Amino acid sequence: MQVDTSFAGRAYPPGDVYVVAREKLREFAEATGATHPAHTDVAAARALGHPDVVAPPTFAVVVAQRTEAQYVDDPAAGVDFSRVVHADERFTHHRPIHAGDRLLTTLHVDSVTQRAGLSMVTTRCEIADESGAPVATVVSTLAVRPEDAA
């Protein structure tokens, strides 16, 4: 099954609120080698003017991928995740993500194109706090390889 190009232009409403847990930020910082103390130490973060520990910049992908699952897991979309290669990931931060944030994410399927059997899917996740204030934008481009010829 090929990726359905008619999904381009679709928007998915926010799912459940993502509550940013301090321990998740610490684990992510450790896993990614982010060593700044503001990622793990509340006092260090507050000394810099943050209300709590601050997420490493790429943590936004954790929030975005939960919402992208609405599209990727939809059988009608035709995305076989076992054939996906991340081609690009870009982050625009409107403000830092902190422990205690309650985030909502709206997913946009910006484009779906096909080239020589390869499907290129670009999604955009707009992450906001519960008041609707923008927090981050994550743009991902996925290359979905075609099924092997029999």
Beta strands, then each sheet from edge to edge (+ up, - down):
strand 1: 11-12
strand 2: 18-19
strand 3: 84-93
strand 4: 102-115
strand 5: 118-129
strand 6: 134-144
sheet 1: 1+ 4- 2+
sheet 2: 1+ 4- 5+ 6- 3+
end
